[in-house]
Amino acid sequence: MENIEKGELITTGKAKSLYSTNQDDYLVMHYRDDTSAFDGKKIESLEGKGTINNKFNAFIMEYLEKVWKSLKKV
């Protein structure tokens, strides 16, 4: 696989931003350290929050991939 390069911003939410890449089958998800409370009226940064969210998301996606592969064998 060639190097994936982050492209243009597609959408952004409270915790992450989604970017296009130079490869059609891939997107880049950037998790931010931002936290919010009171319907977004109070916003602060919590160091490491983005990293933890990224690791959790990777775990879930890897698990779902394994489940999907096992279901396809049935």
C-alpha positions as CSV (number, residue, x, y, z in Angstrom):
1,M,0.0,0.0,0.0
2,E,1.3,3.4,-0.9
3,N,1.5,6.3,1.6
4,I,-1.9,7.6,2.6
5,E,-2.1,11.4,2.5
6,K,-4.7,13.4,4.3
7,G,-6.8,15.5,2.0
8,E,-9.7,17.9,2.4
9,L,-12.0,18.1,5.5
10,I,-15.2,16.3,4.8
11,T,-17.1,16.9,8.1
12,T,-16.4,17.7,11.7
13,G,-18.2,17.0,14.9
14,K,-17.7,17.5,18.7
15,A,-14.9,14.9,19.0
16,K,-13.5,14.2,15.6
17,S,-12.9,15.4,12.1
18,L,-13.1,13.3,8.9
19,Y,-10.8,13.9,6.0
20,S,-10.5,12.5,2.4
21,T,-7.3,10.8,1.3
22,N,-5.4,10.2,-1.9
23,Q,-6.9,6.7,-1.9
24,D,-10.6,6.2,-2.6
25,D,-11.0,3.3,-0.1
26,Y,-9.6,5.2,2.9
27,L,-10.5,8.1,5.1
28,V,-8.6,9.8,8.0
29,M,-10.4,10.2,11.3
30,H,-8.7,12.8,13.5
31,Y,-9.8,12.6,17.2
32,R,-9.5,15.8,19.1
33,D,-8.8,16.3,22.8
34,D,-11.8,18.7,23.1
35,T,-14.4,18.1,25.7
36,S,-17.7,19.9,26.1
37,A,-20.4,20.3,28.7
38,F,-23.7,22.1,29.0
39,D,-24.7,21.6,25.3
40,G,-21.3,22.9,24.1
41,K,-21.4,26.0,26.2
42,K,-18.2,25.0,28.1
43,I,-15.4,23.6,26.0
44,E,-12.0,22.5,27.3
45,S,-9.1,20.4,26.2
46,L,-8.3,17.1,28.0
47,E,-4.9,15.9,27.0
48,G,-4.9,12.4,25.7
49,K,-8.6,12.1,25.1
50,G,-8.2,11.9,21.3
51,T,-5.6,9.2,21.6
52,I,-7.9,7.1,23.9
53,N,-10.9,7.6,21.6
54,N,-8.8,6.5,18.6
55,K,-7.6,3.3,20.3
56,F,-11.1,2.5,21.4
57,N,-12.4,3.0,17.9
58,A,-9.6,0.8,16.4
59,F,-10.5,-2.0,18.9
60,I,-14.2,-1.9,18.0
61,M,-13.5,-1.8,14.2
62,E,-11.1,-4.8,14.5
63,Y,-13.6,-6.7,16.5
64,L,-16.4,-6.0,14.0
65,E,-14.1,-7.1,11.2
66,K,-13.4,-10.4,12.9
67,V,-17.1,-11.0,13.5
68,W,-18.0,-10.1,9.9
69,K,-15.4,-12.5,8.6
70,S,-16.7,-15.3,10.8
71,L,-20.3,-14.6,9.6
72,K,-19.3,-14.8,6.0
73,K,-17.9,-18.3,6.5
74,V,-21.4,-19.5,7.7
